[in-house]
Amino acid sequence: MIIEKLKEIVKLNRKRIVLPEAEDERVLEAASSVLKENLADIILIGNKDKILEKYPILSKAMWINPNTSELLDNYSNKLYELRKEKGMTKEAA
């Protein structure tokens, strides 16, 4: 009973959840459950090609492949700027 009330509150205050470990089985199970119950919008960071075969519900999620994203250069430059004082190189970023 309490869980159902919480789910209704969550649905009314819909949020977006970003999950960076899209190859982790636990993350995929959790994301699938959230989407099945329509509790939140999901963004998964990873390569969806092989994963969707096992978890077709995850096609409802937004996917960002960090290896092919047009934002890769922007993010790597930002990471480099934030971490260069600690020895990060542009290549490593």
C-alpha positions in Angstrom: 0.0 0.0 0.0 2.7 2.5 0.9 4.8 1.5 -2.2 1.8 2.2 -4.4 1.3 5.6 -2.9 5.0 6.4 -3.4 4.8 5.3 -7.0 1.8 7.6 -7.6 3.8 10.6 -6.1 6.8 9.7 -8.3 4.6 9.6 -11.4 3.2 13.1 -10.6 6.7 14.5 -10.1 8.3 12.8 -13.1 12.1 13.1 -13.2 14.8 12.1 -15.6 17.4 9.6 -14.5 20.8 9.3 -16.2 22.5 5.9 -15.8 26.1 5.8 -16.9 26.8 2.1 -16.4 24.6 0.8 -19.2 26.4 -2.5 -19.5 25.9 -3.4 -15.8 23.1 -6.0 -15.5 21.8 -4.5 -12.3 21.4 -1.1 -14.0 19.6 -2.6 -16.9 17.2 -4.5 -14.6 16.5 -1.3 -12.7 16.0 0.8 -15.8 13.7 -1.8 -17.2 11.6 -1.8 -14.0 11.3 2.0 -14.0 10.2 2.1 -17.6 7.7 -0.8 -17.2 6.1 1.1 -14.4 6.4 4.4 -16.2 8.0 6.1 -13.2 10.7 8.2 -14.8 12.4 9.0 -18.1 15.7 7.1 -18.5 18.9 8.1 -20.2 21.4 5.3 -20.6 25.1 6.0 -21.4 26.5 3.2 -23.5 26.1 1.1 -26.7 22.5 -0.1 -27.0 23.0 -2.5 -29.9 23.4 -5.8 -28.1 21.5 -4.8 -25.0 18.1 -4.2 -26.7 18.0 -7.8 -27.8 17.8 -8.9 -24.1 15.9 -5.8 -22.8 13.5 -4.6 -25.6 11.7 -2.3 -23.1 14.9 -0.2 -23.0 14.1 1.1 -26.5 11.9 3.6 -24.7 15.0 5.0 -23.0 17.2 7.7 -24.5 20.6 6.4 -25.4 23.9 8.2 -25.6 26.8 6.3 -27.0 29.9 8.1 -25.6 32.1 6.8 -28.4 29.9 8.3 -31.2 28.3 11.3 -29.5 28.7 14.7 -31.1 29.2 16.0 -27.6 32.4 13.9 -27.1 34.8 16.7 -27.9 33.0 19.2 -25.7 32.9 16.9 -22.7 36.5 15.7 -23.1 37.7 19.4 -23.4 35.7 20.2 -20.2 37.1 17.2 -18.4 40.7 18.2 -19.4 40.2 21.8 -18.2 38.9 20.6 -14.9 41.6 18.0 -14.3 44.7 19.3 -16.1 46.1 20.7 -12.8 46.1 17.1 -11.5 48.0 15.7 -14.5 45.2 14.8 -16.9 46.3 15.0 -20.5 44.0 15.9 -23.5 44.5 12.4 -24.8 43.4 10.7 -21.6 40.4 13.0 -21.3 
